[in-house]
């Protein structure tokens, strides 16, 4: 049985939060606050809930069901996209293969009955892409680092990491990890470093979250996040907000004061978080990937966990190919009017292609 709930209503929010609470689901990217604060808010947000009444198995999946708008013209069609991060469908422990197949069959039927033209899924790193009814695409490589005993972990680091951490220690750097009861002053320390880093790197406007949003998320989800800050002579110089699940910590948002790069605070911070994870019986430190395939950022992360490379999958599905083609024609007409090249429907560099206006 498949039910659909809107998450821009109080009823839907209460249903979703009770689902997470009743089944003790501690997956930070599925938190309604994470989706709201770091995603696109509540507008157009909904979730599917599939239940097998005989076995108690359930699957749920949040996402944005948005009207398709081309050239400021709203069409009668919609597309579905899961929130930013490691999301996709969540499977309860009772779920078996037939449940997953049935879930996707039900979702696809609902799409066909409700003018949904296509779907884009961001999967997690725990194989929830298996048995997907669309096309799974290996989008990039990610680092899902295994937390080992201290001696083995240290020897597994790239030589450059060990060298940088030793330098940081000689410089007198130290860290503090704030968890559960994070004070405003510690959030402000993180925020000021993070924001200055976003300015320096000319990050997209969407990454400039307000201090109020950070405070809201950290204080209302004390078990799902921690702040690690590195200090030099009492001055905070590097900081990172990590997300926490039952078995993993996720590198999420952070930054470093560029004046202190030479003291190697970034490497030191990562290793301090690895120690903290080990002491808290956490199995993985997920650093994610880069902006491109095996770029500099990815190689930097790989230096901490050279052998822990996994594929990150996204899912693509076109429910109505003729409608999809028609929408792409509208986009191409607009692009031609602006002196841009037409898009080839076989182009897989962007999805859905009809949203590529420039």
Secondary structure as the mmCIF struct_conf table of DSSP 4:
data_model
#
loop_
_struct_conf.conf_type_id
_struct_conf.id
_struct_conf.beg_label_comp_id
_struct_conf.beg_label_asym_id
_struct_conf.beg_label_seq_id
_struct_conf.end_label_comp_id
_struct_conf.end_label_asym_id
_struct_conf.end_label_seq_id
STRN STRN1 UNK A 2 UNK A 6
TURN_TY1_P TURN_TY1_P1 UNK A 7 UNK A 8
BEND BEND1 UNK A 9 UNK A 9
HELX_RH_AL_P HELX_RH_AL_P1 UNK A 10 UNK A 22
TURN_TY1_P TURN_TY1_P2 UNK A 23 UNK A 24
HELX_RH_3T_P HELX_RH_3T_P1 UNK A 28 UNK A 30
HELX_RH_AL_P HELX_RH_AL_P2 UNK A 32 UNK A 38
TURN_TY1_P TURN_TY1_P3 UNK A 39 UNK A 40
BEND BEND2 UNK A 42 UNK A 42
TURN_TY1_P TURN_TY1_P4 UNK A 43 UNK A 44
STRN STRN2 UNK A 45 UNK A 51
TURN_TY1_P TURN_TY1_P5 UNK A 53 UNK A 55
STRN STRN3 UNK A 58 UNK A 70
TURN_TY1_P TURN_TY1_P6 UNK A 71 UNK A 72
STRN STRN4 UNK A 73 UNK A 81
HELX_LH_PP_P HELX_LH_PP_P1 UNK A 82 UNK A 83
BEND BEND3 UNK A 84 UNK A 86
BEND BEND4 UNK A 88 UNK A 88
STRN STRN5 UNK A 90 UNK A 91
TURN_TY1_P TURN_TY1_P7 UNK A 93 UNK A 94
HELX_RH_AL_P HELX_RH_AL_P3 UNK A 97 UNK A 113
TURN_TY1_P TURN_TY1_P8 UNK A 114 UNK A 115
STRN STRN6 UNK A 116 UNK A 122
BEND BEND5 UNK A 125 UNK A 127
TURN_TY1_P TURN_TY1_P9 UNK A 128 UNK A 131
BEND BEND6 UNK A 133 UNK A 134
STRN STRN7 UNK A 135 UNK A 146
HELX_LH_PP_P HELX_LH_PP_P2 UNK A 147 UNK A 147
HELX_RH_AL_P HELX_RH_AL_P4 UNK A 150 UNK A 156
BEND BEND7 UNK A 157 UNK A 157
HELX_RH_AL_P HELX_RH_AL_P5 UNK A 159 UNK A 170
TURN_TY1_P TURN_TY1_P10 UNK A 171 UNK A 172
STRN STRN8 UNK A 174 UNK A 179
BEND BEND8 UNK A 180 UNK A 181
HELX_RH_AL_P HELX_RH_AL_P6 UNK A 184 UNK A 200
TURN_TY1_P TURN_TY1_P11 UNK A 201 UNK A 202
HELX_RH_3T_P HELX_RH_3T_P2 UNK A 205 UNK A 207
HELX_RH_AL_P HELX_RH_AL_P7 UNK A 211 UNK A 220
TURN_TY1_P TURN_TY1_P12 UNK A 222 UNK A 223
BEND BEND9 UNK A 224 UNK A 224
STRN STRN9 UNK A 225 UNK A 232
TURN_TY1_P TURN_TY1_P13 UNK A 233 UNK A 234
STRN STRN10 UNK A 235 UNK A 244
BEND BEND10 UNK A 246 UNK A 247
STRN STRN11 UNK A 248 UNK A 256
HELX_RH_3T_P HELX_RH_3T_P3 UNK A 258 UNK A 263
TURN_TY1_P TURN_TY1_P14 UNK A 264 UNK A 264
HELX_RH_AL_P HELX_RH_AL_P8 UNK A 265 UNK A 279
TURN_TY1_P TURN_TY1_P15 UNK A 280 UNK A 281
STRN STRN12 UNK A 284 UNK A 288
BEND BEND11 UNK A 291 UNK A 292
TURN_TY1_P TURN_TY1_P16 UNK A 293 UNK A 294
HELX_RH_AL_P HELX_RH_AL_P9 UNK A 296 UNK A 302
TURN_TY1_P TURN_TY1_P17 UNK A 303 UNK A 304
TURN_TY1_P TURN_TY1_P18 UNK A 306 UNK A 307
STRN STRN13 UNK A 309 UNK A 318
BEND BEND12 UNK A 319 UNK A 319
HELX_RH_AL_P HELX_RH_AL_P10 UNK A 321 UNK A 337
TURN_TY1_P TURN_TY1_P19 UNK A 338 UNK A 339
HELX_LH_PP_P HELX_LH_PP_P3 UNK A 340 UNK A 344
TURN_TY1_P TURN_TY1_P20 UNK A 345 UNK A 346
BEND BEND13 UNK A 349 UNK A 352
HELX_RH_3T_P HELX_RH_3T_P4 UNK A 353 UNK A 355
#
